[in-house]
Amino acid sequence: MTEESETEAQELRREPPELDQEMLARREAALRHVRKFGDPVLKSRAAEVTDFDDGLRAEVDRMGLLMDDAIGVGLAANQVGLLRRFFVYRVHEDGPIQALANPVITWSSDLEETFEEGCLSLPQVVVDVTRPAQIRVSAQDRFGKPVELEADGLEARIIQHELDHLDGVLIIDRTTRGQRREAMRSLRELGSGF
């Protein structure tokens, strides 16, 4: 793994080595709002967003705060119990929170990369996931305005991960049988309610 790849993998996990008591309390409080493995909403396909109103924008803002407090890089509506096709993400800790509604991957590269991924909905599970290295996405912003973007590296990986959530697909659905079996064992030990 190159130094850049390792940095991206660490950013995707965004698990600081030590959290002070305040950050730890905020993270635990935020994670209580995130649906965990075994909740049927995580295996459900979300419906298209049709109303780009103040309610949607309030949800985007709320999810952005939850994502930050949970120390995540992305959060899909399914993960907070909303079956609507939108998610929030932030590529760099000091960058702006982005929101994409009704995203569709219109192109993906033949070149694929495998990195470790974690998920706020699967506590303490980290598995290898292979994804296209570059993608082109068509979506709408929080106001309903069309958005076209090309992404690579960490941004491409985050978008694909969150889009999977909107389709009811989890990282354990995209890994090897052995890693899936180990992840399921870990989830059972944590008592994730399935």
Secondary structure in CASP SS format (residue, H / E / C, confidence):
PFRMAT SS
TARGET T0000
AUTHOR 0000-0000-0000
METHOD secondary structure of the structure
MODEL  1
M C 1.00
T C 1.00
E H 1.00
E H 1.00
S H 1.00
E H 1.00
T H 1.00
E H 1.00
A H 1.00
Q H 1.00
E H 1.00
L H 1.00
R H 1.00
R C 1.00
E C 1.00
P C 1.00
P C 1.00
E C 1.00
L C 1.00
D C 1.00
Q H 1.00
E H 1.00
M H 1.00
L H 1.00
A H 1.00
R H 1.00
R H 1.00
E H 1.00
A H 1.00
A H 1.00
L H 1.00
R C 1.00
H C 1.00
V C 1.00
R C 1.00
K C 1.00
F C 1.00
G C 1.00
D C 1.00
P H 1.00
V H 1.00
L H 1.00
K H 1.00
S C 1.00
R C 1.00
A C 1.00
A E 1.00
E C 1.00
V C 1.00
T C 1.00
D C 1.00
F C 1.00
D C 1.00
D H 1.00
G H 1.00
L H 1.00
R H 1.00
A H 1.00
E H 1.00
V H 1.00
D H 1.00
R H 1.00
M H 1.00
G H 1.00
L H 1.00
L H 1.00
M H 1.00
D H 1.00
D H 1.00
A C 1.00
I C 1.00
G C 1.00
V C 1.00
G E 1.00
L E 1.00
A E 1.00
A H 1.00
N H 1.00
Q H 1.00
V H 1.00
G C 1.00
L C 1.00
L C 1.00
R E 1.00
R C 1.00
F E 1.00
F E 1.00
V E 1.00
Y E 1.00
R C 1.00
V C 1.00
H C 1.00
E C 1.00
D C 1.00
G C 1.00
P C 1.00
I C 1.00
Q E 1.00
A E 1.00
L E 1.00
A E 1.00
N E 1.00
P E 1.00
V E 1.00
I E 1.00
T E 1.00
W E 1.00
S E 1.00
S C 1.00
D C 1.00
L C 1.00
E E 1.00
E E 1.00
T E 1.00
F E 1.00
E E 1.00
E E 1.00
G E 1.00
C E 1.00
L C 1.00
S C 1.00
L E 1.00
P E 1.00
Q E 1.00
V E 1.00
V E 1.00
V E 1.00
D E 1.00
V E 1.00
T E 1.00
R E 1.00
P E 1.00
A C 1.00
Q E 1.00
I E 1.00
R E 1.00
V E 1.00
S E 1.00
A E 1.00
Q E 1.00
D C 1.00
R C 1.00
F C 1.00
G C 1.00
K C 1.00
P E 1.00
V E 1.00
E E 1.00
L E 1.00
E E 1.00
A E 1.00
D E 1.00
G H 1.00
L H 1.00
E H 1.00
A H 1.00
R H 1.00
I H 1.00
I H 1.00
Q H 1.00
H H 1.00
E H 1.00
L H 1.00
D H 1.00
H H 1.00
L H 1.00
D C 1.00
G C 1.00
V C 1.00
L C 1.00
I H 1.00
I H 1.00
D H 1.00
R C 1.00
T C 1.00
T C 1.00
R H 1.00
G H 1.00
Q H 1.00
R H 1.00
R H 1.00
E H 1.00
A H 1.00
M H 1.00
R H 1.00
S H 1.00
L H 1.00
R H 1.00
E H 1.00
L H 1.00
G C 1.00
S C 1.00
G C 1.00
F C 1.00
END
